[in-house]
Amino acid sequence: SDTAPVLEAIKHDETGWLTDFFDADALVEKANALLEDKETRARLGKAARAFVLKTYDLKTQCLPKQLEWVVRFGEALIKDVRPQCATDVRAQGSRPRQRALCQR
């Protein structure tokens, strides 16, 4: 369907065919056309597979991006905690977890 999440992965006539979300007749028509057109079906399928492997592969794309996000998130957390460390640790006593965060 021609909706925002799908548009991220499907480019019309490159990696698939798009139809209006509410147009059931158009969906049936395009599905039937693909069933009857082996060459187009193969071309779109090959391009779609290549796009997904390039864009969403777990090892080369998704996991490295997720790990990068986790590192940035952790660094931001530490930056937010550090300024409070000196006063918090002295005021509340030196608990092991607070010492570990403050020493980084």
Rosetta silent file (secondary structure, phi, psi, omega in degrees, C-alpha in Angstrom):
SEQUENCE: SDTAPVLEAIKHDETGWLTDFFDADALVEKANALLEDKETRARLGKAARAFVLKTYDLKTQCLPKQLEWVVRFGEALIKDVRPQCATDVRAQGSRPRQRALCQR
SCORE:     score description
SCORE:     0.000 S_00000001
   1 L     0.000  154.132 -177.970    0.000    0.000    0.000 S_00000001
   2 L   -85.122   69.773 -179.410    1.061    3.562   -0.621 S_00000001
   3 L  -127.312  159.968 -172.765    1.549    4.451    3.068 S_00000001
   4 H   -51.166  -51.956 -177.508    4.468    6.016    4.950 S_00000001
   5 H   -63.298  -34.607 -178.318    6.030    2.898    6.509 S_00000001
   6 H   -73.447  -35.175 -178.795    5.821    0.971    3.232 S_00000001
   7 H   -62.333  -22.628  177.249    7.261    3.846    1.196 S_00000001
   8 L   -65.726  -33.905 -174.068   10.496    3.470    3.166 S_00000001
   9 L  -107.123  -25.216 -176.813   11.085    0.022    1.694 S_00000001
  10 L  -114.290  122.030  173.955    9.173   -0.049   -1.589 S_00000001
  11 L  -104.815  123.079 -173.665    9.948    2.271   -4.470 S_00000001
  12 E   -55.447  128.932  178.957    7.216    2.033   -7.084 S_00000001
  13 L    64.738   11.354  172.464    8.265   -0.023  -10.089 S_00000001
  14 L  -113.110  -53.982 -179.489   11.783   -0.466   -8.642 S_00000001
  15 L  -118.281    5.560  179.073   11.317   -2.741   -5.622 S_00000001
  16 E   167.273 -175.516  175.669    7.576   -3.316   -5.851 S_00000001
  17 L  -118.987  139.809  179.641    4.277   -1.805   -6.887 S_00000001
  18 L  -109.544  145.143  173.693    2.272    0.561   -4.729 S_00000001
  19 L  -133.961  161.367  175.078   -1.482    1.042   -4.665 S_00000001
  20 L   -59.334  137.608 -176.183   -3.791    3.271   -2.714 S_00000001
  21 L   -56.652  -36.144 -174.871   -4.397    1.739    0.710 S_00000001
  22 L   -97.819    4.007 -177.266   -8.185    1.789    0.310 S_00000001
  23 L   -98.842   85.309 -177.662   -8.365    0.699   -3.344 S_00000001
  24 H   -63.363  -37.372 -179.765   -9.006   -3.052   -3.143 S_00000001
  25 H   -63.009  -41.941  178.823   -9.720   -3.308   -6.865 S_00000001
  26 H   -65.483  -38.050  178.221   -6.342   -1.793   -7.756 S_00000001
  27 H   -61.883  -46.389  178.570   -4.620   -4.169   -5.353 S_00000001
  28 H   -62.602  -43.406 -179.272   -6.278   -7.183   -6.981 S_00000001
  29 H   -60.937  -45.407 -178.600   -5.470   -5.845  -10.441 S_00000001
  30 H   -70.700  -37.899  177.483   -1.776   -5.341   -9.662 S_00000001
  31 H   -62.437  -44.019  177.781   -1.458   -8.681   -7.890 S_00000001
  32 H   -64.133  -39.614  179.203   -2.978  -10.447  -10.899 S_00000001
  33 H   -62.268  -40.975  178.533   -0.720   -8.513  -13.268 S_00000001
  34 H   -67.629  -36.970  178.035    2.341   -9.667  -11.313 S_00000001
  35 H   -62.391  -31.200 -177.892    1.127  -13.249  -11.301 S_00000001
  36 H   -90.368  -13.151 -174.656    0.910  -13.112  -15.089 S_00000001
  37 L  -117.195   88.638 -175.864    4.209  -11.255  -15.691 S_00000001
  38 H   -60.404  -41.013 -178.103    7.122  -13.470  -14.682 S_00000001
  39 H   -64.211  -46.507  179.317    9.806  -11.037  -15.891 S_00000001
  40 H   -65.070  -41.948  178.489    8.457   -8.058  -13.930 S_00000001
  41 H   -59.022  -44.085  179.789    7.918  -10.240  -10.872 S_00000001
  42 H   -67.028  -42.551 -179.737   11.533  -11.448  -11.072 S_00000001
  43 H   -62.767  -48.158 -179.551   12.926   -7.932  -11.651 S_00000001
  44 H   -65.108  -41.713 -179.974   11.013   -6.433   -8.723 S_00000001
  45 H   -63.486  -42.163  179.262   11.827   -9.365   -6.464 S_00000001
  46 H   -64.451  -44.905  179.807   15.533   -9.214   -7.232 S_00000001
  47 H   -66.547  -39.215  179.364   15.668   -5.461   -6.659 S_00000001
  48 H   -64.273  -44.001  179.197   13.625   -5.733   -3.446 S_00000001
  49 H   -61.806  -45.236  179.667   15.917   -8.426   -2.060 S_00000001
  50 H   -61.359  -42.498  179.758   19.037   -6.389   -2.866 S_00000001
  51 H   -62.585  -45.616 -178.700   17.514   -3.299   -1.244 S_00000001
  52 H   -64.776  -44.100  179.153   16.564   -5.168    1.943 S_00000001
  53 H   -63.398  -38.778  179.957   19.977   -6.807    2.277 S_00000001
  54 H   -71.416  -37.717 -171.287   21.731   -3.481    1.740 S_00000001
  55 H   -94.999  -33.937 -171.639   19.452   -1.476    4.029 S_00000001
  56 H  -121.510   12.119  179.728   18.276   -3.857    6.751 S_00000001
  57 L   -60.136  131.074 -175.439   20.949   -6.564    7.075 S_00000001
  58 H   -60.157  -49.930 -173.705   21.366   -7.392   10.768 S_00000001
  59 H   -74.475  -37.454 -174.481   25.151   -7.724   10.823 S_00000001
  60 H   -97.333  -19.081 -176.381   26.153   -4.904    8.485 S_00000001
  61 H  -122.093  -64.523 -170.246   23.379   -2.349    9.057 S_00000001
  62 H   -66.165  -51.153 -177.205   20.939   -2.812   11.918 S_00000001
  63 H   -64.435  -46.713  177.417   23.202   -4.100   14.688 S_00000001
  64 H   -59.638  -38.707  178.617   26.027   -1.577   14.144 S_00000001
  65 H   -67.233  -40.380  178.741   23.483    1.278   14.122 S_00000001
  66 H   -64.607  -44.161  179.034   21.799   -0.058   17.261 S_00000001
  67 H   -63.862  -39.478  177.113   25.143   -0.421   19.065 S_00000001
  68 H   -61.160  -41.820  178.321   26.137    3.093   18.031 S_00000001
  69 H   -63.627  -42.733 -179.968   22.859    4.387   19.468 S_00000001
  70 H   -62.221  -42.994  178.781   23.425    2.507   22.751 S_00000001
  71 H   -62.356  -47.281  178.875   26.927    3.982   23.079 S_00000001
  72 H   -61.268  -40.576  179.397   25.668    7.525   22.410 S_00000001
  73 H   -63.199  -45.382  178.693   22.822    7.005   24.882 S_00000001
  74 H   -62.648  -41.873  178.668   25.235    5.741   27.541 S_00000001
  75 H   -63.673  -40.359  178.331   27.609    8.643   26.973 S_00000001
  76 H   -65.068  -39.820  177.469   24.736   11.114   27.287 S_00000001
  77 H   -61.210  -45.422 -178.910   23.626    9.458   30.531 S_00000001
  78 H   -63.494  -40.704  177.852   27.117    9.688   31.977 S_00000001
  79 H   -60.596  -38.688  179.825   27.372   13.367   31.034 S_00000001
  80 H   -70.462  -30.339 -176.301   24.082   14.025   32.849 S_00000001
  81 H   -84.578  -38.788 -173.404   25.204   12.134   35.968 S_00000001
  82 H   -54.669  -47.797 -177.893   28.776   13.424   36.329 S_00000001
  83 H   -58.682  -28.098 -178.558   28.035   17.053   37.264 S_00000001
  84 H   -85.534  -14.585 -172.174   25.909   15.828   40.166 S_00000001
  85 H   -58.345  -49.595 -173.999   28.451   13.264   41.368 S_00000001
  86 H   -58.800  -47.484 -178.289   30.616   15.485   43.511 S_00000001
  87 H   -75.754  -40.143 -178.343   27.764   16.951   45.513 S_00000001
  88 H   -65.110  -44.354 -176.938   25.569   13.815   45.586 S_00000001
  89 H   -65.903  -42.185  179.758   28.327   11.473   46.716 S_00000001
  90 H   -67.470  -39.772 -177.120   29.476   13.804   49.477 S_00000001
  91 H   -72.751  -38.012 -173.670   25.944   14.531   50.629 S_00000001
  92 H  -103.450   -0.264 -174.998   24.644   10.968   50.569 S_00000001
  93 L    92.715  160.739 -173.702   27.776    8.986   51.339 S_00000001
  94 L   -96.032   87.499  176.755   29.904    7.143   48.869 S_00000001
  95 L   -79.754  148.949 -176.096   27.863    4.193   47.616 S_00000001
  96 H   -55.313  -43.484 -177.980   29.632    1.800   45.186 S_00000001
  97 H   -64.375  -42.498  179.260   27.293    2.493   42.235 S_00000001
  98 H   -64.643  -40.626  178.692   27.655    6.242   42.597 S_00000001
  99 H   -61.011  -43.319 -177.920   31.453    5.929   42.838 S_00000001
 100 H   -62.246  -43.605  179.207   31.541    3.829   39.666 S_00000001
 101 H   -66.058  -39.062 -175.944   29.482    6.369   37.706 S_00000001
 102 H   -73.931  -26.695 -176.901   31.511    9.300   38.981 S_00000001
 103 H   -80.679  -15.174 -177.829   34.875    7.720   38.224 S_00000001
 104 L   -76.236    0.000    0.000   34.157    7.205   34.523 S_00000001
